[in-house]
Amino acid sequence: MVTQGKIKVLILGSGGREHALLKVCLRSPRVSQVCVAPGNGGMAMEAECLPVDLSKPTEVVELVRRTGSHFVIVGPEVPLAQGVVDALEAAGIPAYGPLAAGAKLEASKAFSKDFLFRHRIPTAAAETFRQLDSAIAYVRKQSLPIVIKASGLAAGKGVVIATTHAEAEEALRSMMETKIFGSSGDEVIIEEFMQGEEASIMLMVCGEEYLMLP
C-alpha cells in the first residue's frame, strides 16, 4: 500500500546508468525510499543494495515482494530481454521497461534489422548470417570498410569496423567460431559502413504516446 502518495522504488542494475536513476529518485518528493539490486559500492553509500540474480525473473519478483517495493525500474538490457518486466507485470507489480517482445529490438540486431526493413525505416544495407562459410564468402565481395556485428547482446563490444577483408574474416571467426561473445555470436550482421555523426535520442513511450527526454 502506498502511504500519503509516496512510493518505495527498487532499481535493478549496478552501473552508472542505475546510479544516475538512483540520484534522481532520491530527489523526488513522491519517493519515500529507494533500494538497488544488486547495486555497487558507490550506490551503497546512498541506498540499500540487495543481492539478486537479475537473470532469474522469479527471483526478482520475490525480492520486490520481500522489500515491499511499489515500483521497479529496470536498467540493464539482459534482464529485460529475459522477460523480467513480463514477470513483474504478471505478478501485478508496476515496472518501467519494455516487455521481452519489445526488448528484442535491442537484444537481437538481426530482429531489429528485419523490423527496420519490413517497416521501411531508413537503415544501412545489411545481410544476416548463421553460417561462417557463407558470411566469409559474402564479406570478401564487399567494399571496405565493412561493419561486422554480433546479433546478440555483447555489453557494447559486439561491433567491429573492419578496414581490410582479413580483419573482417578475423572478426567473423572470433564471433562465430571462437565464440568470444558466446551465443550472441551465433548470428552475425554484415552491414555497410556509413560515414557521419551518431546520435542517441531517448524517449519514454506508453502505447502511442511518447515524451522526448532532454
Phi and psi in degrees as GROMACS dihedral restraints (atoms count N, CA, C in turn):
[ dihedral_restraints ]
;  ai    aj    ak    al  type     phi  dphi    fc
    3     4     5     6     1   -85.8    20    10
    4     5     6     7     1   126.4    20    10
    6     7     8     9     1   -95.8    20    10
    7     8     9    10     1   125.6    20    10
    9    10    11    12     1    51.4    20    10
   10    11    12    13     1    38.1    20    10
   12    13    14    15     1    74.8    20    10
   13    14    15    16     1     1.0    20    10
   15    16    17    18     1   -96.8    20    10
   16    17    18    19     1   147.6    20    10
   18    19    20    21     1  -123.2    20    10
   19    20    21    22     1   156.8    20    10
   21    22    23    24     1  -101.5    20    10
   22    23    24    25     1   125.1    20    10
   24    25    26    27     1  -109.2    20    10
   25    26    27    28     1   139.2    20    10
   27    28    29    30     1  -115.5    20    10
   28    29    30    31     1   124.0    20    10
   30    31    32    33     1  -105.0    20    10
   31    32    33    34     1   128.5    20    10
   33    34    35    36     1   -98.3    20    10
   34    35    36    37     1   126.0    20    10
   36    37    38    39     1   140.2    20    10
   37    38    39    40     1   176.2    20    10
   39    40    41    42     1  -147.1    20    10
   40    41    42    43     1    18.2    20    10
   42    43    44    45     1  -109.9    20    10
   43    44    45    46     1  -172.9    20    10
   45    46    47    48     1   -63.9    20    10
   46    47    48    49     1   -34.6    20    10
   48    49    50    51     1   -60.6    20    10
   49    50    51    52     1   -45.5    20    10
   51    52    53    54     1   -70.1    20    10
   52    53    54    55     1   -32.3    20    10
   54    55    56    57     1   -65.8    20    10
   55    56    57    58     1   -39.5    20    10
   57    58    59    60     1   -64.2    20    10
   58    59    60    61     1   -41.3    20    10
   60    61    62    63     1   -63.0    20    10
   61    62    63    64     1   -39.0    20    10
   63    64    65    66     1   -59.4    20    10
   64    65    66    67     1   -47.5    20    10
   66    67    68    69     1   -61.4    20    10
   67    68    69    70     1   -40.0    20    10
   69    70    71    72     1   -66.7    20    10
   70    71    72    73     1   -44.4    20    10
   72    73    74    75     1   -63.0    20    10
   73    74    75    76     1   -37.9    20    10
   75    76    77    78     1   -65.4    20    10
   76    77    78    79     1   -25.0    20    10
   78    79    80    81     1   -85.1    20    10
   79    80    81    82     1   -12.6    20    10
   81    82    83    84     1   -76.4    20    10
   82    83    84    85     1   130.5    20    10
   84    85    86    87     1   -69.7    20    10
   85    86    87    88     1   -11.4    20    10
   87    88    89    90     1   -91.2    20    10
   88    89    90    91     1    -4.8    20    10
   90    91    92    93     1  -108.3    20    10
   91    92    93    94     1   126.8    20    10
   93    94    95    96     1   -90.9    20    10
   94    95    96    97     1   -31.1    20    10
   96    97    98    99     1  -159.5    20    10
   97    98    99   100     1   147.7    20    10
   99   100   101   102     1  -129.0    20    10
  100   101   102   103     1   131.6    20    10
  102   103   104   105     1  -118.4    20    10
  103   104   105   106     1   156.1    20    10
  105   106   107   108     1  -128.8    20    10
  106   107   108   109     1   141.8    20    10
  108   109   110   111     1  -140.0    20    10
  109   110   111   112     1   122.2    20    10
  111   112   113   114     1   -85.1    20    10
  112   113   114   115     1   -15.3    20    10
  114   115   116   117     1    75.2    20    10
  115   116   117   118     1  -169.5    20    10
  117   118   119   120     1  -150.8    20    10
  118   119   120   121     1  -179.6    20    10
  120   121   122   123     1   -58.8    20    10
  121   122   123   124     1   -41.5    20    10
  123   124   125   126     1   -67.0    20    10
  124   125   126   127     1   -40.0    20    10
  126   127   128   129     1   -69.3    20    10
  127   128   129   130     1   -29.4    20    10
  129   130   131   132     1   -65.4    20    10
  130   131   132   133     1   -18.2    20    10
  132   133   134   135     1   -77.3    20    10
  133   134   135   136     1   -13.4    20    10
  135   136   137   138     1  -119.6    20    10
  136   137   138   139     1   -19.2    20    10
  138   139   140   141     1  -155.1    20    10
  139   140   141   142     1   163.3    20    10
  141   142   143   144     1   -72.3    20    10
  142   143   144   145     1   128.6    20    10
  144   145   146   147     1  -106.5    20    10
  145   146   147   148     1   131.0    20    10
  147   148   149   150     1  -120.4    20    10
  148   149   150   151     1   138.6    20    10
  150   151   152   153     1   -71.6    20    10
  151   152   153   154     1   140.2    20    10
  153   154   155   156     1  -163.4    20    10
  154   155   156   157     1   148.7    20    10
  156   157   158   159     1   -95.0    20    10
  157   158   159   160     1   103.6    20    10
  159   160   161   162     1   -65.8    20    10
  160   161   162   163     1   -14.8    20    10
  162   163   164   165     1   -82.0    20    10
  163   164   165   166     1    -2.7    20    10
  165   166   167   168     1  -118.1    20    10
  166   167   168   169     1    94.8    20    10
  168   169   170   171     1   -53.9    20    10
  169   170   171   172     1   -37.3    20    10
  171   172   173   174     1   -65.1    20    10
  172   173   174   175     1   -34.3    20    10
  174   175   176   177     1   -68.0    20    10
  175   176   177   178     1   -36.5    20    10
  177   178   179   180     1   -65.3    20    10
  178   179   180   181     1   -43.7    20    10
  180   181   182   183     1   -59.9    20    10
  181   182   183   184     1   -42.8    20    10
  183   184   185   186     1   -62.6    20    10
  184   185   186   187     1   -39.4    20    10
  186   187   188   189     1   -64.4    20    10
  187   188   189   190     1   -42.3    20    10
  189   190   191   192     1   -60.5    20    10
  190   191   192   193     1   -44.7    20    10
  192   193   194   195     1   -65.4    20    10
  193   194   195   196     1   -38.4    20    10
  195   196   197   198     1   -68.2    20    10
  196   197   198   199     1   -35.9    20    10
  198   199   200   201     1   -86.8    20    10
  199   200   201   202     1   -13.7    20    10
  201   202   203   204     1    71.9    20    10
  202   203   204   205     1    26.1    20    10
  204   205   206   207     1   -70.9    20    10
  205   206   207   208     1   144.8    20    10
  207   208   209   210     1   -96.5    20    10
  208   209   210   211     1   -22.2    20    10
  210   211   212   213     1  -149.2    20    10
  211   212   213   214     1   138.5    20    10
  213   214   215   216     1  -119.1    20    10
  214   215   216   217     1   132.9    20    10
  216   217   218   219     1  -112.6    20    10
  217   218   219   220     1   123.0    20    10
  219   220   221   222     1  -102.8    20    10
  220   221   222   223     1   123.8    20    10
  222   223   224   225     1   -93.3    20    10
  223   224   225   226     1   -59.3    20    10
  225   226   227   228     1   -68.6    20    10
  226   227   228   229     1   154.2    20    10
  228   229   230   231     1   -74.2    20    10
  229   230   231   232     1   -37.0    20    10
  231   232   233   234     1   -59.5    20    10
  232   233   234   235     1   -52.5    20    10
  234   235   236   237     1   -62.8    20    10
  235   236   237   238     1   -30.6    20    10
  237   238   239   240     1   -63.6    20    10
  238   239   240   241     1   -45.4    20    10
  240   241   242   243     1   -65.9    20    10
  241   242   243   244     1   -28.1    20    10
  243   244   245   246     1   -88.0    20    10
  244   245   246   247     1     3.8    20    10
  246   247   248   249     1    89.1    20    10
  247   248   249   250     1    28.4    20    10
  249   250   251   252     1   -65.9    20    10
  250   251   252   253     1   -36.8    20    10
  252   253   254   255     1   -69.7    20    10
  253   254   255   256     1   -36.1    20    10
  255   256   257   258     1   -58.0    20    10
  256   257   258   259     1   -46.0    20    10
  258   259   260   261     1   -66.1    20    10
  259   260   261   262     1   -40.4    20    10
  261   262   263   264     1   -65.3    20    10
  262   263   264   265     1   -45.6    20    10
  264   265   266   267     1   -64.5    20    10
  265   266   267   268     1   -37.5    20    10
  267   268   269   270     1   -63.7    20    10
  268   269   270   271     1   -27.8    20    10
  270   271   272   273     1   -89.7    20    10
  271   272   273   274     1     2.8    20    10
  273   274   275   276     1    79.1    20    10
  274   275   276   277     1    22.4    20    10
  276   277   278   279     1  -106.6    20    10
  277   278   279   280     1   117.8    20    10
  279   280   281   282     1   -63.4    20    10
  280   281   282   283     1   138.3    20    10
  282   283   284   285     1  -144.5    20    10
  283   284   285   286     1   149.1    20    10
  285   286   287   288     1  -102.5    20    10
  286   287   288   289     1   116.7    20    10
  288   289   290   291     1   151.0    20    10
  289   290   291   292     1   156.3    20    10
  291   292   293   294     1   -75.4    20    10
  292   293   294   295     1   155.3    20    10
  294   295   296   297     1   -68.3    20    10
  295   296   297   298     1   167.6    20    10
  297   298   299   300     1   -56.5    20    10
  298   299   300   301     1   -36.6    20    10
  300   301   302   303     1   -62.7    20    10
  301   302   303   304     1   -39.3    20    10
  303   304   305   306     1   -75.5    20    10
  304   305   306   307     1   -36.8    20    10
  306   307   308   309     1   -66.3    20    10
  307   308   309   310     1   -17.4    20    10
  309   310   311   312     1   -62.8    20    10
  310   311   312   313     1   -24.7    20    10
  312   313   314   315     1   -61.8    20    10
  313   314   315   316     1   -29.7    20    10
  315   316   317   318     1   -93.3    20    10
  316   317   318   319     1   -36.7    20    10
  318   319   320   321     1   -76.8    20    10
  319   320   321   322     1   -23.0    20    10
  321   322   323   324     1  -132.3    20    10
  322   323   324   325     1   107.2    20    10
  324   325   326   327     1   -65.7    20    10
  325   326   327   328     1   -30.8    20    10
  327   328   329   330     1   -65.3    20    10
  328   329   330   331     1   -44.6    20    10
  330   331   332   333     1   -62.8    20    10
  331   332   333   334     1   -44.7    20    10
  333   334   335   336     1   -61.8    20    10
  334   335   336   337     1   -42.9    20    10
  336   337   338   339     1   -64.0    20    10
  337   338   339   340     1   -43.6    20    10
  339   340   341   342     1   -62.5    20    10
  340   341   342   343     1   -38.9    20    10
  342   343   344   345     1   -61.1    20    10
  343   344   345   346     1   -44.8    20    10
  345   346   347   348     1   -63.4    20    10
  346   347   348   349     1   -43.5    20    10
  348   349   350   351     1   -63.4    20    10
  349   350   351   352     1   -45.6    20    10
  351   352   353   354     1   -63.2    20    10
  352   353   354   355     1   -35.0    20    10
  354   355   356   357     1   -99.2    20    10
  355   356   357   358     1    11.3    20    10
  357   358   359   360     1    55.0    20    10
  358   359   360   361     1    41.4    20    10
  360   361   362   363     1   -91.0    20    10
  361   362   363   364     1   125.6    20    10
  363   364   365   366     1   -53.9    20    10
  364   365   366   367     1   131.4    20    10
  366   367   368   369     1  -159.9    20    10
  367   368   369   370     1   163.0    20    10
  369   370   371   372     1   -66.4    20    10
  370   371   372   373     1   145.9    20    10
  372   373   374   375     1   -61.9    20    10
  373   374   375   376     1   142.3    20    10
  375   376   377   378     1  -160.5    20    10
  376   377   378   379     1   159.6    20    10
  378   379   380   381     1  -132.3    20    10
  379   380   381   382     1   147.9    20    10
  381   382   383   384     1  -109.4    20    10
  382   383   384   385     1   139.5    20    10
  384   385   386   387     1  -135.2    20    10
  385   386   387   388     1   145.3    20    10
  387   388   389   390     1  -117.1    20    10
  388   389   390   391     1   -10.6    20    10
  390   391   392   393     1  -112.0    20    10
  391   392   393   394     1   128.1    20    10
  393   394   395   396     1   -60.9    20    10
  394   395   396   397     1   -46.2    20    10
  396   397   398   399     1   -59.2    20    10
  397   398   399   400     1   -42.8    20    10
  399   400   401   402     1   -65.5    20    10
  400   401   402   403     1   -39.5    20    10
  402   403   404   405     1   -65.1    20    10
  403   404   405   406     1   -42.7    20    10
  405   406   407   408     1   -66.0    20    10
  406   407   408   409     1   -43.6    20    10
  408   409   410   411     1   -60.2    20    10
  409   410   411   412     1   -39.0    20    10
  411   412   413   414     1   -69.4    20    10
  412   413   414   415     1   -46.5    20    10
  414   415   416   417     1   -66.7    20    10
  415   416   417   418     1   -28.9    20    10
  417   418   419   420     1   -65.2    20    10
  418   419   420   421     1   -21.1    20    10
  420   421   422   423     1   -94.2    20    10
  421   422   423   424     1    -3.5    20    10
  423   424   425   426     1   -93.5    20    10
  424   425   426   427     1   151.7    20    10
  426   427   428   429     1   -75.4    20    10
  427   428   429   430     1   161.0    20    10
  429   430   431   432     1  -110.7    20    10
  430   431   432   433     1   156.8    20    10
  432   433   434   435     1   -69.4    20    10
  433   434   435   436     1   163.4    20    10
  435   436   437   438     1  -133.8    20    10
  436   437   438   439     1   148.0    20    10
  438   439   440   441     1  -106.2    20    10
  439   440   441   442     1   129.0    20    10
  441   442   443   444     1  -113.2    20    10
  442   443   444   445     1   126.8    20    10
  444   445   446   447     1  -130.0    20    10
  445   446   447   448     1   130.8    20    10
  447   448   449   450     1   -70.4    20    10
  448   449   450   451     1   133.2    20    10
  450   451   452   453     1   -67.7    20    10
  451   452   453   454     1   -38.1    20    10
  453   454   455   456     1   -84.6    20    10
  454   455   456   457     1  -178.5    20    10
  456   457   458   459     1   -68.1    20    10
  457   458   459   460     1   133.9    20    10
  459   460   461   462     1  -141.5    20    10
  460   461   462   463     1    31.8    20    10
  462   463   464   465     1    54.1    20    10
  463   464   465   466     1    35.4    20    10
  465   466   467   468     1    78.1    20    10
  466   467   468   469     1     7.8    20    10
  468   469   470   471     1  -113.5    20    10
  469   470   471   472     1     8.4    20    10
  471   472   473   474     1   -91.4    20    10
  472   473   474   475     1    20.8    20    10
  474   475   476   477     1  -124.0    20    10
  475   476   477   478     1   130.8    20    10
  477   478   479   480     1  -124.6    20    10
  478   479   480   481     1   127.8    20    10
  480   481   482   483     1   -98.0    20    10
  481   482   483   484     1   102.7    20    10
  483   484   485   486     1   -89.3    20    10
  484   485   486   487     1   131.1    20    10
  486   487   488   489     1  -100.3    20    10
  487   488   489   490     1    -8.2    20    10
  489   490   491   492     1  -133.9    20    10
  490   491   492   493     1   159.1    20    10
  492   493   494   495     1   -67.7    20    10
  493   494   495   496     1   -32.3    20    10
  495   496   497   498     1   -64.1    20    10
  496   497   498   499     1   -41.1    20    10
  498   499   500   501     1   -65.6    20    10
  499   500   501   502     1   -37.9    20    10
  501   502   503   504     1   -65.5    20    10
  502   503   504   505     1   -43.5    20    10
  504   505   506   507     1   -63.9    20    10
  505   506   507   508     1   -40.6    20    10
  507   508   509   510     1   -61.3    20    10
  508   509   510   511     1   -41.1    20    10
  510   511   512   513     1   -64.1    20    10
  511   512   513   514     1   -42.4    20    10
  513   514   515   516     1   -63.1    20    10
  514   515   516   517     1   -44.1    20    10
  516   517   518   519     1   -65.1    20    10
  517   518   519   520     1   -39.5    20    10
  519   520   521   522     1   -62.4    20    10
  520   521   522   523     1   -40.9    20    10
  522   523   524   525     1   -78.0    20    10
  523   524   525   526     1   -44.6    20    10
  525   526   527   528     1   -95.1    20    10
  526   527   528   529     1   -25.6    20    10
  528   529   530   531     1  -106.4    20    10
  529   530   531   532     1   -53.8    20    10
  531   532   533   534     1   -75.3    20    10
  532   533   534   535     1   -24.2    20    10
  534   535   536   537     1    63.9    20    10
  535   536   537   538     1    47.4    20    10
  537   538   539   540     1   -64.4    20    10
  538   539   540   541     1   -20.7    20    10
  540   541   542   543     1  -112.5    20    10
  541   542   543   544     1    18.6    20    10
  543   544   545   546     1    63.4    20    10
  544   545   546   547     1  -141.6    20    10
  546   547   548   549     1   -68.0    20    10
  547   548   549   550     1   -14.1    20    10
  549   550   551   552     1   -63.8    20    10
  550   551   552   553     1   -20.1    20    10
  552   553   554   555     1   -99.6    20    10
  553   554   555   556     1    10.0    20    10
  555   556   557   558     1   -61.9    20    10
  556   557   558   559     1   -29.7    20    10
  558   559   560   561     1  -127.3    20    10
  559   560   561   562     1   135.8    20    10
  561   562   563   564     1  -126.8    20    10
  562   563   564   565     1   154.7    20    10
  564   565   566   567     1  -110.8    20    10
  565   566   567   568     1   129.7    20    10
  567   568   569   570     1  -109.3    20    10
  568   569   570   571     1   116.4    20    10
  570   571   572   573     1  -126.5    20    10
  571   572   573   574     1   146.6    20    10
  573   574   575   576     1   -64.7    20    10
  574   575   576   577     1   146.6    20    10
  576   577   578   579     1   -83.9    20    10
  577   578   579   580     1   129.8    20    10
  579   580   581   582     1  -117.2    20    10
  580   581   582   583     1   127.1    20    10
  582   583   584   585     1   -85.1    20    10
  583   584   585   586     1   138.6    20    10
  585   586   587   588     1   151.1    20    10
  586   587   588   589     1  -176.2    20    10
  588   589   590   591     1   -89.8    20    10
  589   590   591   592     1   141.3    20    10
  591   592   593   594     1  -102.2    20    10
  592   593   594   595     1   136.8    20    10
  594   595   596   597     1  -137.4    20    10
  595   596   597   598     1   144.2    20    10
  597   598   599   600     1  -108.6    20    10
  598   599   600   601     1   131.4    20    10
  600   601   602   603     1  -116.9    20    10
  601   602   603   604     1   117.9    20    10
  603   604   605   606     1  -100.9    20    10
  604   605   606   607     1   132.1    20    10
  606   607   608   609     1  -135.3    20    10
  607   608   609   610     1   151.8    20    10
  609   610   611   612     1  -100.9    20    10
  610   611   612   613     1   126.9    20    10
  612   613   614   615     1  -120.1    20    10
  613   614   615   616     1   136.5    20    10
  615   616   617   618     1  -140.1    20    10
  616   617   618   619     1   102.7    20    10
  618   619   620   621     1    63.8    20    10
  619   620   621   622     1  -121.1    20    10
  621   622   623   624     1   -98.9    20    10
  622   623   624   625     1     4.4    20    10
  624   625   626   627     1  -101.5    20    10
  625   626   627   628     1   149.5    20    10
  627   628   629   630     1  -149.2    20    10
  628   629   630   631     1   158.2    20    10
  630   631   632   633     1  -132.1    20    10
  631   632   633   634     1   120.1    20    10
  633   634   635   636     1   -80.5    20    10
  634   635   636   637     1   130.1    20    10
  636   637   638   639     1   -86.2    20    10
  637   638   639   640     1   156.4    20    10
